[in-house]
């Protein structure tokens, strides 16, 4: 037998290669790092939640409203003292009512759709009347939203219509009577009387473009400082360009022959809704 046949071949046989441990160690380190990082993050979230809960408890959280709690009812609107339904049934041109405490002024207000001076000598029934009716002209809106609203009424010899406005020529009376009221459907408008004075014969709404802020400013200044020998102005009264005023216009005490007017002016201070 050939010695080559019995030769120990173990030394020359290839040995299986052993994998290195370095990759395993690296993987283990990564896993440990991820686990630690996740744990820290979860702990941070938990701690933050606990801090927020403690803060809310310290501040106190308002109780949630009970589901079945009834909402507070809105306050009921007051009645309007003027029956506009009945007035409009009598005359559809009626749109307001003017009342001036301390005087005899307590009348409906109309505006004609056909003639600005229709009610100069016509009553509420549209028949001829020396007294006429308290009226405004078509350049004024009927909701008193204009910067200046002018209401006209006669200075009747027997004291009717706007005649008693001349009581405001007396300083003591003027000082003691500050308010006047305009009633419209759904509203009670309260005006503070700020001036009463003799004026010239200019037609106010035709003579001044009240849509121009500067013109309105100058006109309001003239209301508070009128050039007149017959004048009373409320002490401390002011007017801004966004104010709304009503001017009650009538003849002076010597009658319409003078061509002048007597104006009682109020500025809107309250608008109360009604039924």
Beta strands, then each sheet from edge to edge (+ up, - down):
strand 1: 94-99
strand 2: 106-110
strand 3: 134-135
strand 4: 148-152
strand 5: 179-184
strand 6: 187-199
strand 7: 231-233
strand 8: 245-250
strand 9: 261-273
sheet 1: 3+ 2+ 1- 5+ 6- 7+
sheet 2: 3+ 2+ 1- 5+ 6- 9+ 8- 4-
end
